[in-house]
Amino acid sequence: MSFLNDLVEGVVDGALKDILRKTSGTSKRTRRRKRAMSTSSATLRQIEKLLRPAKKQTSRKRTVRSRSKVRRRA
């Protein structure tokens, strides 16, 4: 009986310590600093951006205002 008690107690203690450690560690958010880009990498990134193909325009849902304009014209 005491062996079973010790086993359960050890498992519960371990689980509680694990839970408490995880919650206290994740509550504080680390601040990330933006690194200053070197001029060569910045210009390289701009050139890559220009070389990329243009994104296709996505169709937009008509607003109520534009629908009423269409109706008035017709």
Secondary structure, 3 states (H helix, E strand, C coil): CHHHHHHHHHHHHHHHHHHHHHHHHHCCCCCCCCCCCCHHHHHHHHHHHHHCCCCCCCCCCCCHHHHHHHHHHC
